[in-house]
Amino acid sequence: MSNTPEYLVDQVQNVNVQGPLVTVTYGRSAPGPDDKASELVEKLQVTMTTPNFINTVNALNQIVKRMSEQKKSQQEAAAVETDAGAETEASED
């Protein structure tokens, strides 16, 4: 097992492009001083070359696309099951 640290983040806080490098800063929401408002606390910075950043973005886009297609398929399957159940009940009457 790897000892690579794992960070829980809430959102991208900043993206900085300097020449051939891109730095993405991720933040985590933390309760503010009055416990009502939350503030974003910097948790992690990842720096990579521009081509690697573009490859990462493309890979994430493909994952989101697959997740969306899977959710759509599950919703369609649930709708078919609901329709089949309704038809069965109607034929029993």
C-alpha positions, 0 to 999 in steps of 0.5 A: 500500500502506498503512503501517498497523502490523500486530501478531501477538497471541495473545489478548485480555488485557483488556476495559475498558468506561468509559461509551460506550467499550470498550478491548480490550487484546491480548497476545502470549506471551513467554518467561518469565525461566526460559524455561519459563513464558511471560508475556503482554505487552501489544501493542495496545489498541483503543478504540471506541464500544460500538455499534462494539464490538458490531458488531465482535463480531457480524462476528467471530461471523459469520466464525467461523460461516462458517468452521465451516460451511466446515470441516463441508462439507469434512469431509462431502465427504472422507467421501463421497470415502472412501465412494466409494473404498471402494465402488469397491474392493469392486466390483472384487473 
